[in-house]
Amino acid sequence: MDKQPEALRLADVFDAFDIPLDREAAAELRRLHQVNQELVEVAEMAAGISIHTLPDRMKCRCSQCDMVNLARSILAKHKEKQNETI
């Protein structure tokens, strides 16, 4: 069974109180969670782009390689954070 994301769990906690500010906070957490999911999808697409390979001693500085490497780095951090909460 998948664990509920922390943002959604907190949103549920905020919803349990009948306070307008808490309901606004819950809605914002849900919105930000959705945005995060969309950004992860984009990063996954970018990380899947095939980039040319160079010998280890050489580093490519083209914008495509930079984008793909950044996307892969972001995904690695995202997966690490998910593993911490399990």
N, CA, C and O atoms as a GROMACS GRO file, in nm:
protein
  344
    1MET      N    1   0.084  -0.118   0.000
    1MET     CA    2   0.000   0.000   0.000
    1MET      C    3   0.089   0.125   0.000
    1MET      O    4   0.187   0.131   0.074
    2ASP      N    5   0.054   0.222  -0.082
    2ASP     CA    6   0.131   0.345  -0.089
    2ASP      C    7   0.097   0.435   0.030
    2ASP      O    8  -0.017   0.444   0.073
    3LYS      N    9   0.201   0.499   0.081
    3LYS     CA   10   0.182   0.594   0.189
    3LYS      C   11   0.132   0.726   0.131
    3LYS      O   12   0.178   0.769   0.025
    4GLN      N   13   0.040   0.790   0.202
    4GLN     CA   14  -0.014   0.918   0.156
    4GLN      C   15   0.097   1.024   0.164
    4GLN      O   16   0.168   1.030   0.263
    5PRO      N   17   0.111   1.106   0.061
    5PRO     CA   18   0.211   1.213   0.066
    5PRO      C   19   0.186   1.304   0.187
    5PRO      O   20   0.072   1.329   0.225
    6GLU      N   21   0.293   1.354   0.245
    6GLU     CA   22   0.284   1.436   0.365
    6GLU      C   23   0.198   1.561   0.343
    6GLU      O   24   0.122   1.598   0.432
    7ALA      N   25   0.210   1.625   0.229
    7ALA     CA   26   0.130   1.744   0.202
    7ALA      C   27  -0.020   1.713   0.208
    7ALA      O   28  -0.098   1.791   0.263
    8LEU      N   29  -0.059   1.600   0.154
    8LEU     CA   30  -0.201   1.563   0.155
    8LEU      C   31  -0.246   1.521   0.294
    8LEU      O   32  -0.359   1.547   0.334
    9ARG      N   33  -0.157   1.456   0.368
    9ARG     CA   34  -0.190   1.418   0.506
    9ARG      C   35  -0.213   1.543   0.590
    9ARG      O   36  -0.309   1.550   0.668
   10LEU      N   37  -0.124   1.642   0.575
   10LEU     CA   38  -0.140   1.766   0.650
   10LEU      C   39  -0.265   1.841   0.608
   10LEU      O   40  -0.333   1.902   0.691
   11ALA      N   41  -0.296   1.838   0.479
   11ALA     CA   42  -0.419   1.903   0.432
   11ALA      C   43  -0.541   1.841   0.499
   11ALA      O   44  -0.634   1.912   0.537
   12ASP      N   45  -0.541   1.709   0.513
   12ASP     CA   46  -0.653   1.642   0.581
   12ASP      C   47  -0.662   1.685   0.727
   12ASP      O   48  -0.772   1.703   0.780
   13VAL      N   49  -0.547   1.702   0.791
   13VAL     CA   50  -0.546   1.748   0.931
   13VAL      C   51  -0.606   1.888   0.939
   13VAL      O   52  -0.689   1.915   1.025
   14PHE      N   53  -0.562   1.978   0.850
   14PHE     CA   54  -0.616   2.114   0.850
   14PHE      C   55  -0.767   2.114   0.824
   14PHE      O   56  -0.840   2.194   0.883
   15ASP      N   57  -0.813   2.026   0.737
   15ASP     CA   58  -0.956   2.021   0.706
   15ASP      C   59  -1.040   1.977   0.825
   15ASP      O   60  -1.160   2.006   0.831
   16ALA      N   61  -0.979   1.908   0.920
   16ALA     CA   62  -1.052   1.859   1.036
   16ALA      C   63  -1.098   1.972   1.128
   16ALA      O   64  -1.189   1.954   1.209
   17PHE      N   65  -1.035   2.090   1.114
   17PHE     CA   66  -1.072   2.204   1.197
   17PHE      C   67  -1.163   2.297   1.118
   17PHE      O   68  -1.146   2.315   0.998
   18ASP      N   69  -1.259   2.354   1.187
   18ASP     CA   70  -1.354   2.444   1.121
   18ASP      C   71  -1.306   2.589   1.132
   18ASP      O   72  -1.374   2.676   1.184
   19ILE      N   73  -1.185   2.610   1.079
   19ILE     CA   74  -1.124   2.742   1.082
   19ILE      C   75  -1.093   2.780   0.937
   19ILE      O   76  -1.024   2.706   0.868
   20PRO      N   77  -1.142   2.895   0.890
   20PRO     CA   78  -1.121   2.933   0.750
   20PRO      C   79  -0.974   2.932   0.707
   20PRO      O   80  -0.942   2.886   0.598
   21LEU      N   81  -0.885   2.983   0.791
   21LEU     CA   82  -0.744   2.986   0.754
   21LEU      C   83  -0.688   2.845   0.737
   21LEU      O   84  -0.606   2.821   0.648
   22ASP      N   85  -0.732   2.752   0.820
   22ASP     CA   86  -0.687   2.613   0.806
   22ASP      C   87  -0.738   2.552   0.675
   22ASP      O   88  -0.665   2.478   0.609
   23ARG      N   89  -0.861   2.584   0.638
   23ARG     CA   90  -0.916   2.532   0.512
   23ARG      C   91  -0.839   2.591   0.392
   23ARG      O   92  -0.815   2.522   0.293
   24GLU      N   93  -0.801   2.719   0.403
   24GLU     CA   94  -0.721   2.781   0.296
   24GLU      C   95  -0.584   2.714   0.288
   24GLU      O   96  -0.533   2.689   0.178
   25ALA      N   97  -0.525   2.686   0.402
   25ALA     CA   98  -0.394   2.620   0.404
   25ALA      C   99  -0.404   2.480   0.343
   25ALA      O  100  -0.315   2.439   0.269
   26ALA      N  101  -0.511   2.409   0.374
   26ALA     CA  102  -0.531   2.275   0.318
   26ALA      C  103  -0.544   2.281   0.166
   26ALA      O  104  -0.486   2.200   0.094
   27ALA      N  105  -0.620   2.378   0.118
   27ALA     CA  106  -0.638   2.393  -0.028
   27ALA      C  107  -0.504   2.426  -0.094
   27ALA      O  108  -0.473   2.374  -0.202
   28GLU      N  109  -0.425   2.511  -0.031
   28GLU     CA  110  -0.295   2.547  -0.088
   28GLU      C  111  -0.199   2.428  -0.087
   28GLU      O  112  -0.125   2.409  -0.184
   29LEU      N  113  -0.200   2.348   0.018
   29LEU     CA  114  -0.116   2.228   0.020
   29LEU      C  115  -0.154   2.133  -0.092
   29LEU      O  116  -0.067   2.076  -0.157
   30ARG      N  117  -0.282   2.116  -0.115
   30ARG     CA  118  -0.326   2.028  -0.224
   30ARG      C  119  -0.286   2.084  -0.361
   30ARG      O  120  -0.244   2.009  -0.449
   31ARG      N  121  -0.298   2.216  -0.377
   31ARG     CA  122  -0.258   2.279  -0.503
   31ARG      C  123  -0.108   2.262  -0.527
   31ARG      O  124  -0.066   2.226  -0.637
   32LEU      N  125  -0.029   2.287  -0.424
   32LEU     CA  126   0.116   2.273  -0.438
   32LEU      C  127   0.157   2.128  -0.462
   32LEU      O  128   0.252   2.102  -0.535
   33HIS      N  129   0.086   2.035  -0.400
   33HIS     CA  130   0.115   1.893  -0.425
   33HIS      C  131   0.090   1.860  -0.572
   33HIS      O  132   0.169   1.789  -0.634
   34GLN      N  133  -0.020   1.911  -0.628
   34GLN     CA  134  -0.051   1.886  -0.770
   34GLN      C  135   0.056   1.946  -0.860
   34GLN      O  136   0.100   1.882  -0.956
   35VAL      N  137   0.097   2.070  -0.831
   35VAL     CA  138   0.203   2.134  -0.909
   35VAL      C  139   0.331   2.052  -0.902
   35VAL      O  140   0.399   2.032  -1.002
   36ASN      N  141   0.365   2.005  -0.782
   36ASN     CA  142   0.484   1.924  -0.765
   36ASN      C  143   0.477   1.796  -0.850
   36ASN      O  144   0.575   1.758  -0.913
   37GLN      N  145   0.362   1.732  -0.850
   37GLN     CA  146   0.345   1.610  -0.931
   37GLN      C  147   0.366   1.640  -1.079
   37GLN      O  148   0.429   1.561  -1.150
   38GLU      N  149   0.314   1.752  -1.125
   38GLU     CA  150   0.331   1.790  -1.266
   38GLU      C  151   0.478   1.818  -1.298
   38GLU      O  152   0.526   1.780  -1.404
   39LEU      N  153   0.547   1.884  -1.206
   39LEU     CA  154   0.690   1.912  -1.228
   39LEU      C  155   0.773   1.784  -1.228
   39LEU      O  156   0.869   1.773  -1.305
   40VAL      N  157   0.738   1.689  -1.145
   40VAL     CA  158   0.807   1.560  -1.144
   40VAL      C  159   0.787   1.490  -1.279
   40VAL      O  160   0.880   1.431  -1.333
   41GLU      N  161   0.666   1.496  -1.334
   41GLU     CA  162   0.640   1.435  -1.464
   41GLU      C  163   0.727   1.498  -1.573
   41GLU      O  164   0.782   1.428  -1.657
   42VAL      N  165   0.738   1.630  -1.571
   42VAL     CA  166   0.821   1.700  -1.669
   42VAL      C  167   0.967   1.661  -1.651
   42VAL      O  168   1.038   1.638  -1.749
   43ALA      N  169   1.012   1.655  -1.527
   43ALA     CA  170   1.151   1.616  -1.500
   43ALA      C  171   1.177   1.474  -1.549
   43ALA      O  172   1.285   1.446  -1.602
   44GLU      N  173   1.081   1.384  -1.531
   44GLU     CA  174   1.096   1.246  -1.578
   44GLU      C  175   1.108   1.242  -1.730
   44GLU      O  176   1.187   1.166  -1.785
   45MET      N  177   1.028   1.325  -1.799
   45MET     CA  178   1.038   1.330  -1.945
   45MET      C  179   1.175   1.383  -1.987
   45MET      O  180   1.238   1.328  -2.077
   46ALA      N  181   1.220   1.489  -1.922
   46ALA     CA  182   1.349   1.548  -1.957
   46ALA      C  183   1.463   1.452  -1.926
   46ALA      O  184   1.559   1.442  -2.002
   47ALA      N  185   1.453   1.381  -1.815
   47ALA     CA  186   1.558   1.288  -1.776
   47ALA      C  187   1.568   1.171  -1.873
   47ALA      O  188   1.673   1.107  -1.884
   48GLY      N  189   1.460   1.142  -1.942
   48GLY     CA  190   1.459   1.031  -2.036
   48GLY      C  191   1.517   1.064  -2.172
   48GLY      O  192   1.533   0.975  -2.256
   49ILE      N  193   1.549   1.190  -2.195
   49ILE     CA  194   1.608   1.230  -2.323
   49ILE      C  195   1.748   1.172  -2.333
   49ILE      O  196   1.827   1.180  -2.239
   50SER      N  197   1.776   1.114  -2.445
   50SER     CA  198   1.909   1.057  -2.467
   50SER      C  199   2.007   1.170  -2.497
   50SER      O  200   1.983   1.255  -2.583
   51ILE      N  201   2.117   1.168  -2.425
   51ILE     CA  202   2.221   1.268  -2.450
   51ILE      C  203   2.346   1.198  -2.498
   51ILE      O  204   2.368   1.081  -2.470
   52HIS      N  205   2.428   1.271  -2.573
   52HIS     CA  206   2.549   1.211  -2.625
   52HIS      C  207   2.646   1.186  -2.510
   52HIS      O  208   2.644   1.256  -2.408
   53THR      N  209   2.729   1.089  -2.528
   53THR     CA  210   2.824   1.055  -2.422
   53THR      C  211   2.964   1.095  -2.464
   53THR      O  212   3.002   1.086  -2.580
   54LEU      N  213   3.038   1.139  -2.366
   54LEU     CA  214   3.176   1.178  -2.386
   54LEU      C  215   3.261   1.099  -2.286
   54LEU      O  216   3.209   1.048  -2.186
   55PRO      N  217   3.390   1.090  -2.312
   55PRO     CA  218   3.475   1.025  -2.212
   55PRO      C  219   3.462   1.096  -2.077
   55PRO      O  220   3.434   1.215  -2.072
   56ASP      N  221   3.484   1.022  -1.969
   56ASP     CA  222   3.466   1.077  -1.834
   56ASP      C  223   3.545   1.206  -1.812
   56ASP      O  224   3.500   1.294  -1.739
   57ARG      N  225   3.660   1.217  -1.874
   57ARG     CA  226   3.744   1.335  -1.850
   57ARG      C  227   3.688   1.461  -1.918
   57ARG      O  228   3.733   1.572  -1.892
   58MET      N  229   3.589   1.441  -2.006
   58MET     CA  230   3.531   1.554  -2.079
   58MET      C  231   3.388   1.578  -2.030
   58MET      O  232   3.313   1.483  -2.010
   59LYS      N  233   3.352   1.700  -2.011
   59LYS     CA  234   3.217   1.734  -1.970
   59LYS      C  235   3.151   1.817  -2.079
   59LYS      O  236   3.208   1.916  -2.125
   60CYS      N  237   3.034   1.777  -2.118
   60CYS     CA  238   2.960   1.852  -2.219
   60CYS      C  239   2.891   1.970  -2.151
   60CYS      O  240   2.842   1.958  -2.038
   61ARG      N  241   2.889   2.082  -2.217
   61ARG     CA  242   2.826   2.202  -2.163
   61ARG      C  243   2.709   2.248  -2.250
   61ARG      O  244   2.665   2.363  -2.238
   62CYS      N  245   2.660   2.162  -2.337
   62CYS     CA  246   2.547   2.206  -2.420
   62CYS      C  247   2.421   2.216  -2.334
   62CYS      O  248   2.410   2.151  -2.231
   63SER      N  249   2.327   2.298  -2.378
   63SER     CA  250   2.207   2.322  -2.298
   63SER      C  251   2.122   2.197  -2.282
   63SER      O  252   2.057   2.180  -2.179
   64GLN      N  253   2.121   2.109  -2.381
   64GLN     CA  254   2.043   1.987  -2.369
   64GLN      C  255   2.100   1.898  -2.259
   64GLN      O  256   2.025   1.844  -2.177
   65CYS      N  257   2.231   1.882  -2.256
   65CYS     CA  258   2.294   1.799  -2.153
   65CYS      C  259   2.272   1.861  -2.015
   65CYS      O  260   2.244   1.790  -1.918
   66ASP      N  261   2.285   1.992  -2.006
   66ASP     CA  262   2.261   2.060  -1.878
   66ASP      C  263   2.119   2.036  -1.829
   66ASP      O  264   2.098   2.008  -1.711
   67MET      N  265   2.021   2.046  -1.920
   67MET     CA  266   1.881   2.025  -1.883
   67MET      C  267   1.858   1.882  -1.836
   67MET      O  268   1.794   1.859  -1.734
   68VAL      N  269   1.909   1.786  -1.911
   68VAL     CA  270   1.888   1.645  -1.877
   68VAL      C  271   1.956   1.614  -1.743
   68VAL      O  272   1.898   1.545  -1.659
   69ASN      N  273   2.077   1.662  -1.724
   69ASN     CA  274   2.147   1.635  -1.598
   69ASN      C  275   2.077   1.702  -1.480
   69ASN      O  276   2.071   1.643  -1.372
   70LEU      N  277   2.024   1.821  -1.499
   70LEU     CA  278   1.949   1.888  -1.393
   70LEU      C  279   1.823   1.808  -1.360
   70LEU      O  280   1.791   1.789  -1.243
   71ALA      N  281   1.752   1.763  -1.462
   71ALA     CA  282   1.631   1.684  -1.440
   71ALA      C  283   1.664   1.556  -1.364
   71ALA      O  284   1.590   1.518  -1.272
   72ARG      N  285   1.771   1.490  -1.399
   72ARG     CA  286   1.810   1.367  -1.330
   72ARG      C  287   1.847   1.395  -1.184
   72ARG      O  288   1.815   1.316  -1.095
   73SER      N  289   1.912   1.506  -1.160
   73SER     CA  290   1.948   1.545  -1.023
   73SER      C  291   1.824   1.574  -0.940
   73SER      O  292   1.815   1.533  -0.825
   74ILE      N  293   1.730   1.645  -0.998
   74ILE     CA  294   1.605   1.677  -0.929
   74ILE      C  295   1.529   1.549  -0.895
   74ILE      O  296   1.479   1.535  -0.783
   75LEU      N  297   1.521   1.456  -0.989
   75LEU     CA  298   1.451   1.331  -0.964
   75LEU      C  299   1.519   1.248  -0.855
   75LEU      O  300   1.451   1.186  -0.774
   76ALA      N  301   1.651   1.248  -0.854
   76ALA     CA  302   1.724   1.174  -0.751
   76ALA      C  303   1.693   1.231  -0.612
   76ALA      O  304   1.672   1.155  -0.518
   77LYS      N  305   1.690   1.363  -0.601
   77LYS     CA  306   1.656   1.427  -0.473
   77LYS      C  307   1.513   1.396  -0.433
   77LYS      O  308   1.485   1.369  -0.316
   78HIS      N  309   1.422   1.399  -0.531
   78HIS     CA  310   1.281   1.370  -0.504
   78HIS      C  311   1.264   1.227  -0.452
   78HIS      O  312   1.192   1.204  -0.355
   79LYS      N  313   1.330   1.132  -0.517
   79LYS     CA  314   1.320   0.992  -0.474
   79LYS      C  315   1.385   0.971  -0.339
   79LYS      O  316   1.335   0.892  -0.258
   80GLU      N  317   1.495   1.040  -0.312
   80GLU     CA  318   1.558   1.031  -0.181
   80GLU      C  319   1.466   1.081  -0.072
   80GLU      O  320   1.456   1.019   0.034
   81LYS      N  321   1.399   1.193  -0.097
   81LYS     CA  322   1.305   1.250  -0.001
   81LYS      C  323   1.188   1.155   0.022
   81LYS      O  324   1.142   1.139   0.135
   82GLN      N  325   1.138   1.092  -0.084
   82GLN     CA  326   1.030   0.996  -0.069
   82GLN      C  327   1.072   0.878   0.016
   82GLN      O  328   0.995   0.831   0.099
   83ASN      N  329   1.195   0.830  -0.002
   83ASN     CA  330   1.245   0.717   0.076
   83ASN      C  331   1.261   0.752   0.224
   83ASN      O  332   1.246   0.665   0.310
   84GLU      N  333   1.291   0.878   0.254
   84GLU     CA  334   1.304   0.922   0.393
   84GLU      C  335   1.173   0.916   0.468
   84GLU      O  336   1.171   0.891   0.588
   85THR      N  337   1.062   0.937   0.397
   85THR     CA  338   0.932   0.943   0.463
   85THR      C  339   0.865   0.807   0.474
   85THR      O  340   0.758   0.796   0.533
   86ILE      N  341   0.927   0.704   0.417
   86ILE     CA  342   0.865   0.569   0.422
   86ILE      C  343   0.896   0.504   0.555
   86ILE      O  344   0.854   0.391   0.580
   0.00000   0.00000   0.00000
